[in-house]
Every structure is written in structure tokens, then in C-alpha cells.
């Protein structure tokens, strides 16, 4: 399922799937996974920068969500609940691991598709710029990286980010500003 379809998931259909899962329907859970898998992967990859760790965290998060689905409140959307589980698992992983994986696999997940209309030299420049950007992003302190990823990759507004991370909107604003300043400083030779 493509991202545009994910964004158009009908809440009542999602609710029906969740109710079916709560009643033991594993096929319905497979449908929920297909609906949210790519979006969740991109979100967690943006936080971790590690392809293998992201795969593990996403899979583990879907298992945790399935095991806790009976506690899920049907009045709320499923993805934010799932993303919170995954975010917490990613933060726990980062606390345990200091080593980061190379970002070479970024294009495999569609994080930055290369424009087919670019020539070979422009593609190399574009992919090199993306690599430097990702390295800068991964070196950013987590409190800034998380708001930056939510704002620019998940396209959440400031109020939603504040609610999601349980921080004041002013803190979101200042962290996004500092994240941008951090990136501009790291990438000043490219600007």
C-alpha cells in the first residue's frame, strides 16, 4: 500500500479492523500492518538512521501493539498509539547502543528517491548531499532530531508534535529552530 493510501485510511474501516483484531482476527491485524508499516518505518529510520535496527524496532513494535491491542481505546487513531510504542522502543535502543550504521541503504526505503530526470553527475551530487544531510541529522541531539523528524518527515504541525511528545508548543518551536541551526552549521560548506 502506498503512502497516499495510508493517509486516506478511513477511520471507521480502521476501527472495524481493530475491533476484529480485539476479537482474535489475525488477518485483520495483517491489514493494519500493511496500512502503517512503511510510514512507521520511515519515522523510526529518521530517528535511528540504522536500517537493521529500524527493521527490528518496527517488527517488535507491531508485536507489542498486537499483544496490547485489547487495551487500545477505539476513540483514538491507531497510528499515533503504534508510533508511540515504536518511538519508546527506539529511544530505549538508542540508550543501549552508541554505534550507528552507515546510511547507504536510505534510498532502498524511499526516504530520498533520486529524481530520474537528473543526469548521472547531478544524481551523484544529489545522493552525496543526502548522505551528508543524513549524517548531520544522525549526529543531532535526540531532543532536536525527534521534533525535526516529526515536523519535516511526518509533516506534523507544532501542536500535534507538542501533544505527541508531551512538551509545551514553545519548546517544540525552539527545538525546531535549534535543529535547523544545527543542520545549517553542519552543512554550511554545502550551502
N, C-alpha and C positions, 0 to 999 in steps of 0.2 A: 504494500500500500504506500502511495506517495505522500509526501508531507502535506500537500494541499488537501488530500482526503482526510488526513489526521485532523487538520484544523476544522474540517466540516463535519466531524463526527456529531451525529445527533445525540443530544444529552439523553433523550428518552430511550434511544436504542442502547446507549452505553449503560443506562440504568437497568434495562432489561437483561443485558449481558451479565452485569454484576449480580443481579438477583438470581440469575441462572447459576452462576458460579457459587453463590452462597448456598444454593440448593444442591450442589455437588456436580454440576455440569462442567467437566474439564474442557470440552470442546469450546464452550463459551469463553473460557479463560484464554485459550489459544487465540481466539479472535481479539480479545483485549490486548494480548501481547503484540499481535501483528499491527494493531492500531497505533500503539505507543512506542514500539521498540526503537525505531530509527530516531525519533525525537529525543527519547531518553538517552540513547547512545551519544548523540551529538552533545547534549547537555553535559553528561558526565565526562566525555572526552575533552570538552572545553575546560573542565576543572582539573583533570588529571594529566592530560597530554600523553597518556600511555594507552596504546591500543589494547594490549593484552589485559592490563588492569581494568580498563573500561569494560571489556567483554565480561570479565569475572564479576565486577560490581553490578552490571546490568542484569546478568543472569541471576546472581544472588538476590538482587532486589525483587525480581519477579517471583522468585521462590518465597521470599519473606512476605511479599504482598499476598500471594496465594494462601500462605499459612495464616495470615491475619485478616483475610477478606471478610470473615464473619464480624469483625469489629468495625468495618468500614461503614461510615454514615452515608447513606444514599442521597442525602440532601446536598452533598458536595460533589464536585467534579473528581473523577478518578485520577487524572494525570497529576495534579498538584500533590495528592497524597502519595502516589507512586514516586514522584520526583523527590519528595521529602525523604522517603525511605532511602532512595539511591544517593541523595546528597549526603545524608548522615553516614552511609556506608563509605562513600568516597572520602569524607573528612576523616573517618576512622582509619582508612587505608593510608591517607597522607600522613597521619600522625605516626604510623608504624614504619612507613617507607620514606626514605630520603632520596633514593636513587630514582631518576627519571629516565624514561625510554626515549629513544630518538623519535622525532616527529615525521619520519619518512612516510608513514602509512596514512597520513592525513588525507590524501586525495582518494584513497580507496573507500573512504566513508562518505565522500561527497561533501566534505567540510569546506573545500575550496575548489570546485571544479574548474579546470583550465578551459578558458574560452577557446572553442575550436577555430574561431576566426583569427586568433593570434598566430603570427608566424613563429617558427622554431626559436629564434632569438628572444622574441617577446615572451614566449612560454617559459623559457629558462629564467629570464628576469622576473617574470611573474611568480614562478614557483620558488625562486630564491628569496624573493621578498616575503612570500608567505611563510617560508621556513624561518626567516629572521623574526617575523611577527610572532609566530608560534613560540619560538624560543624566548622572546621577550615576555609573552603572555605567561608562559610557564614559570618564569623567574619572578613574576609579580607576587607580592604577598597575597595569601588566600583571601583576606577580607576585601581586598580590592578586586581580585580576579573574579570572585563569585558574583559581585554586583555587575561587573563589566560583562561577564558571560550572559547573565540573565537579561541585561539590557540590550546588548548588541547581537547575541546569537539566538536567544529565546524571544526577543522583542517584547519583553515585559515593560509596562510603564512603572514609574517610580513608586507609585502607591502599591502596586502589586508586589514589587520587589521588597518593599518595606514590610508588607504583611507576610510574605513568604519567609523572609529571613528574621522576622520579628525584631526589626530595628526601626528607629524613627525615620520618616521620609527625609529629614535634613541630613541624616547620616548617609543615606543612600546617595543623595546629591553630592556630598563631599567626597565619598568614596569613589564615585564615578569620575569626578573631577580629578582626584589623585591618581586613579587608574590611567586616565588619559594622559596626565602629566608624566607618569611613569613610562608609558609607551613612547611618548614623544621624546623623552630623554634617551631611552634605549635605542630608538630608531632614528635619532637626529641625523646620522650620516646618510640615511635614505631619503630624508625629507627635502 
